[in-house]
Structure formats: structure tokens, C-alpha cells
Amino acid sequence: MKEKNKKILAVLSLIGFVLLSYLFWLSSRPVEIISIHQRNNYSSVLVRNFPFTDKGKINWWLKNKGILKEKYNIPKPASDGFYTVIFWDFGEGYQEEDKYDRLCFEDMKTQKNCIDKNAIFSVDHSRNMGTTFVVYDGSDYRLNHNDEIVKIQHK
């Protein structure tokens, strides 16, 4: 009986190691920016391999916001300083508009100019609220005056 338990434990350990290795590989892939679409002070960034965790998403933004400004000129604030940057999972790529609830980009003059709506993260900035982060699992965060990330408690 002990020999059977050792084999089961060895198999479960191997499966656990393989799963952990796969998760590590998934989380270590670099974020791929596919395209950026802008309308006024709203920017849609189509991405692959975006971080999984709330902390990973926010830290990615904080680390890369200068590069996004330099390379893609986003965010593009309005005259009052307000802007929104939404990161969308590129998923299946550009699609035709035939399906309900797709996001279509008017700046593309092709039939395949839509994506399935799968927002994964957004950054909003205004004078009154400062910088807020929305993770589309129901969590919101704010960057406070001390540059600390604080979870917003909804009532």
C-alpha cells in the first residue's frame, strides 16, 4: 500500500510542477501591443499577454506609461486633463461587425475593423479623481497623493 501512495504522490507532484511551470511561462511572456485606436482623449490599446493579476496590470502601466507616451502618444489628455486608456484583449483578432456587441474602430476602412469586447484594464485620469485603475473583474484602485495604490471600497 505504501508503494502505491508513493507513486500517486510522485504523479501528483509531477502534475503540480508542470502546471506551475506553465503558469510561470504564461506570466513571463512580454505584453504585445497589437494596435492603438484613438478618439479624442480616449485610447483603445489592443494587447496580447497582458498580466493576470491586478497588481501586475497596474505595475505594467506604471512601468510603461512613459514608453506609451513616447512611442504611441497616449494618453492624449483633453484640455481639462481628462483621459481614458482602455486595454482590450485582442483575442481572435479583427472581425467583421456581424456579431452583436463588438467594438468597431472607425479609423479602419476595412470590413474587419471590430474586436470582441473583452476589456481587461483601464486607466482614467481627471483633476477631481486623479488616476484610477479599473480591473474588469470588479476591482478599482486609485493612485493617492503619496503614489500608493489604494483599493477603492464600493458601498
SULLINFEN-V582982 format. One record per pair of residues at least 6 apart in sequence whose ideal C-beta (glycine too) atoms are under 7 Angstrom apart, sorted by the first residue. I is the first residue (numbers start at 0). GAP is how many residues later the second one is. If there is no record, write none. Layout:
# SULLINFEN-V582982
I;GAP, I;GAP
This chain:
# SULLINFEN-V582982
26;25, 28;20, 29;19, 30;16, 30;18, 30;19, 30;29, 31;15, 31;16, 31;17, 32;12, 32;14, 33;12, 33;13, 33;14, 33;56, 34;11, 35;7, 35;8, 35;9, 35;36, 35;38, 36;7, 36;68, 36;70, 37;36, 37;38, 39;38, 40;35, 40;36, 40;37, 40;41, 40;42, 40;43, 41;42, 42;31, 42;32, 42;33, 42;42, 43;42, 43;44, 44;40, 44;42, 44;43, 45;42, 45;44, 45;69, 46;40, 46;41, 46;42, 46;43, 47;42, 49;7, 49;37, 49;39, 49;70, 49;71, 50;6, 50;9, 53;81, 53;85, 56;64, 56;78, 57;75, 57;83, 57;91, 60;62, 67;6, 73;11, 74;8, 74;10, 74;50, 75;7, 76;6, 79;47, 80;44, 80;45, 80;46, 81;43, 81;44, 82;42, 83;38, 83;40, 84;37, 84;38, 85;33, 85;36, 86;33, 86;34, 86;35, 87;15, 87;27, 87;30, 87;31, 87;32, 88;29, 88;31, 89;25, 90;24, 90;25, 90;27, 91;24, 93;18, 93;19, 93;20, 93;21, 94;7, 94;17, 94;19, 94;20, 94;21, 95;15, 95;16, 95;18, 96;7, 96;17, 100;16, 101;12, 101;13, 101;14, 101;15, 102;11, 102;12, 102;14, 103;9, 103;10, 104;8, 118;17, 119;16, 120;14, 120;15, 121;12, 122;8, 122;10, 123;8, 124;6, 129;12, 129;13, 130;12, 131;8, 131;9, 131;10, 132;7, 132;8, 133;6, 138;12, 139;12, 140;8, 140;9, 140;10, 140;11, 141;8, 141;10, 142;6, 143;6
